[in-house]
Amino acid sequence: MSLTSTQINYASLSLKDLLAARDAYHWHLMNKANVVGTAVGLYLIRKQGVDDKEPRTFANSEVRSNSWPCVVVLVNDWVASTEFGGDAGIDPTHMVPRTLYLSDGRAAPVCVVLVKPGTPAQAAPALIRWPESYVGGGCPLFAEVQGDVRRGTVGCLVTDGHKTFALTNRHVAGEPDTVLSASLRGDVTPVGVASKRSLTRLPLDDVFPTFSAQRTFLTLDVGLVDVDVVGDWTSRVFGLEGELGAVVDLNEDNLGTQLIDQRMEAFGAVSGHLVGRIKALFYRHKALAGYEYVSEFLIAPEDGQAQTCPGDSGMVWHLVQTDAASGDRTLQPLAVEWGGQGLIGSDDRTLNFSLATGLATACQLLDVDLVRTGDTGAQPFWGQTGHYSIAEAAIELVRDPTLKAFLKANLERISFRPDQLSADQIRAALSAGDFVELADVPDLVWKKVKGAVPGGRDYHQNAGPEHPNHYADIDKPDANGGQSLRDMVIGNRSKLTVGDWQAWYEANSQKDAAHQGILPFRVWQLFKVMIDALVGQRPEVERFLCAAGVISHYIGDACQPLHGSYLSDGYQDRPVATTGKTKKWQGKGVHSAYEDKMVDMFSGPLLDMILPAARAFAEPIPAMTDGSDAAFATVSLMAYCAGVIPPSELCDKYIELGGGTSKPVIQGLWTAFGPRTGEVMAAGACYLAAVWDAAYLAGGQPALAAAQVSDTTLAGIYQDEAFAPSLTLDKIGAEL
């Protein structure tokens, strides 16, 4: 008695069996008119309510508990079996067989799925507020290639036991020694170079020797970035909840169809949080010159979830294990996405499928291990903990009761509430929504490239008119070793003019307006915007609040000693001999070590210091009635903070400690400057409160309701480039 196809025990088929059957019939299948690809997986059963005569697609069918192992054949035209043969029928030789039989008696069923390969649908990058002081999995990587800036995604950190690398795609990392940049400290900053260690493709049977595969390449596309400063990186995956677990250790013995339909999560630099399911293994995505190219995994987007897009390349897909008792989640890295395949279903809707390489495969071939220890999260720095906490403290110091009530009602528009200022809380809030709290709009919105982020004002990565608004090297001696800008203004108030500053810069070899710092003039400009918003018959309360919120960022910059110094990142006039393209000088890295790492590590004690120190602040603050007064007060604040923490002292201590961002160095900086850092932040809060009070008084003190302003309204204001436009020194005069 012979067995029917429904009586054969297909459940016992292994992945090796399926690949052998696919390999034996591959050329036979690919020569059929409407076959566009093959893979192996589990049989897709039409969902409840779908007629059996309808074409089977990934969208209208599903894997069930009784699905059996099979060879998946993708076709671009669905033809019923009754349409083959006969006078008017289709040539029967083009019909896809239901079963593939091997010479030893094994049989593999075939599951036919209707798809139409297409170009993956593109989307604008999600508005994501990236960590300011660390880079990790899920964060963007940038490389300049032939005059174009290309974006990819960090997958994870790996190590060969000696050095730490960021793992991504080879096509993202590029040729060896290509410079890779990332979002760091409010800018796009070089973070490493492409390593010589990379993977493109290998014969499938070289990677998996026991799997049958003739003239078949496994696409790998994995590259490593040799990172510059390990302290700038975290092993944690941005945007995903849970601790990082071990790599899913897949090999020929355990790689099988049990992975089909497993739910996974990833975070891409363009798409953000993604949820998907493995739909097939060893998917054939290309044929060229008689060779087949396959991807280890084909991953479909979960119904109703975001889809992967170009720019997500390099991200890692994770299986998620949830502890039944505690609810704790563990992320188990499984696969590195290297590309996408747009597959159009019968409803003409394109789904972007991920093509991915097993992370265990990549680590084994590159002889590296996953880094799971070290920093557990991307923490905020002065730009978030600092700016937000300074703004929060300043509201408590405002004297006018009407203004204070208004600002308190809008605390969550300017900053975060006091019980939401921990590093983890800020990170979670920043990654959750589209509205950017006003205290960090200058960094997180205005410093971004136009078109990439609504309201961005940069004309190129890390280059634009907003940048010089955040600093002013007012302590640099002139060319004769004498008067600095700070000396000139403090000694003669009338010298606080655009013309005088331009003349000083020109005389001291700084002729490029893009590098002429103008922080006091930015405060002048925004002070004027606040006043103008209040005067008249109908005060523009929303505009006033928006200007008051963003000015807090610049006052926060002014109280950071390195933002007012030509020693902002060490002694650049003292070069250190190096090899390669990287330039180094004594004290290089102090800015990051102090402003980022030290403030990160000791954010708790700093938060406790600021308000008490601000209430005890006894230094006189210059009176302010107009923008010029506010600019002079800003210079005074910068001078005061440089007296509390002289930038040269900070640089010298950093050099003495040995440089870098190791814990002993950061601890040493805290021991030397911790309490004084609390003092300068407190001074910033006092000056900010004085600026708000003075602008409200100069604007006529109109009635302000103690009510929260719409975040949508505020976003519309700061996204308008005509609002307090970002200008360089040669253009800002007209705004003052």
Helices and strands as residue ranges (DSSP letters): G 10-12, H 15-30, E 35-42, E 45-46, E 61-62, E 69-75, G 81-83, G 92-94, E 99-101, E 107-114, E 116-118, E 135-137, E 140-145, E 148-153, E 156-159, E 164-168, H 170-173, E 179-184, E 187-203, H 204-207, E 216-227, G 230-232, E 233-237, E 243-244, G 257-259, E 263-268, E 272-288, E 291-301, E 316-322, E 329-344, E 350-358, H 359-366, E 369-370, I 382-386, H 387-397, H 401-409, H 411-414, G 418-420, H 423-430, G 438-440, H 441-441, I 442-446, G 467-470, H 485-491, G 493-495, H 498-507, G 513-515, H 519-534, H 541-558, G 561-564, E 571-576, E 584-586, H 590-591, I 592-598, H 599-601, H 603-615, H 627-644, H 647-656, H 663-698, H 711-718, H 729-732, G 733-735
